[in-house]
């Protein structure tokens, strides 16, 4: 019989300046309106939506962010991933080349992602790190997600980490090995 130990939320995550336990974040991608509605409900104009055989590319500027000027996201429903490239404002280093959100994706006239907390940050040719495991466990403990969602998140993360590491920390090479064509506007 397994013991039922509580999963602690790290101290650094308990104050107002850090992430707190929250429901999964939902984001909308409206192809007809050329808008992207972020998890806080802000509607942003999109420069481009492009359907691919594997998913959907979105490209848009980032207004009001001190470090990020522009970003592109490739929504990949079969992988359950949102792979993003962010272009920094002059003078800033974002510390990573790719930001990968582990998500559930629904496609249609309005695409929808439901964030499953885990993120993979990749520095091409160098390394990667997984973030927000504490958020995933806290959400599971608070019953904001079920065991099935947590398992999907972990399996997708492990699949991505294994594949990216195997391909020398090259996200594009890993995606190409899976038959996913990347069509980034920013380089």
VENDA-V170973 format. One record per backbone hydrogen bond with DSSP energy under -1.0 kcal/mol. NH is the residue of the N-H (numbers start at 1). CO is the residue of the C=O. E is the energy in kcal/mol with one decimal. If there is no record, write none. Layout:
nh | co | e
NH | CO | E
NH | CO | E
This chain:
nh | co | e
13 | 10 | -2.0
14 | 11 | -2.1
18 | 15 | -1.4
27 | 113 | -2.1
28 | 37 | -2.2
29 | 111 | -2.5
30 | 35 | -2.0
31 | 109 | -1.8
34 | 30 | -1.1
35 | 30 | -1.8
36 | 44 | -2.3
37 | 28 | -2.2
38 | 42 | -2.7
41 | 38 | -2.5
44 | 36 | -2.7
46 | 34 | -2.6
47 | 59 | -1.9
48 | 59 | -1.8
50 | 57 | -2.2
52 | 55 | -2.8
56 | 75 | -1.7
57 | 50 | -2.8
58 | 73 | -2.7
59 | 48 | -2.2
60 | 71 | -2.3
62 | 69 | -2.4
69 | 87 | -3.0
70 | 87 | -1.6
71 | 60 | -2.4
72 | 85 | -2.5
73 | 58 | -2.6
74 | 83 | -3.0
75 | 56 | -3.3
76 | 81 | -2.9
80 | 76 | -1.6
81 | 76 | -1.6
82 | 101 | -2.4
83 | 74 | -2.4
84 | 99 | -2.3
85 | 72 | -2.3
87 | 70 | -3.8
89 | 67 | -2.9
92 | 89 | -1.9
97 | 122 | -3.3
98 | 122 | -1.8
99 | 84 | -2.5
100 | 120 | -2.7
101 | 82 | -2.6
102 | 118 | -2.3
103 | 80 | -2.2
104 | 114 | -2.2
106 | 112 | -2.7
111 | 29 | -2.6
112 | 106 | -2.6
113 | 27 | -2.4
114 | 104 | -2.3
115 | 25 | -3.1
116 | 102 | -3.0
118 | 116 | -1.8
119 | 131 | -1.8
120 | 100 | -2.4
121 | 129 | -2.7
122 | 98 | -2.4
123 | 127 | -2.7
125 | 169 | -1.7
126 | 123 | -2.6
127 | 123 | -1.6
129 | 121 | -2.0
131 | 119 | -2.8
136 | 132 | -2.0
137 | 133 | -2.4
138 | 134 | -2.3
139 | 135 | -2.6
140 | 136 | -2.2
141 | 137 | -2.6
142 | 138 | -2.2
143 | 140 | -1.3
144 | 139 | -2.9
150 | 146 | -2.1
151 | 147 | -2.6
152 | 148 | -2.4
153 | 149 | -2.4
154 | 150 | -2.4
155 | 151 | -2.9
156 | 152 | -2.7
157 | 153 | -2.1
158 | 154 | -2.7
159 | 155 | -2.4
160 | 156 | -2.4
161 | 157 | -3.0
162 | 158 | -2.7
163 | 159 | -2.3
164 | 160 | -2.9
165 | 161 | -2.4
166 | 162 | -2.4
167 | 163 | -1.6
168 | 165 | -1.6
169 | 164 | -2.4
174 | 170 | -2.2
175 | 171 | -2.9
176 | 172 | -2.9
177 | 173 | -1.9
179 | 176 | -1.6
180 | 175 | -2.7
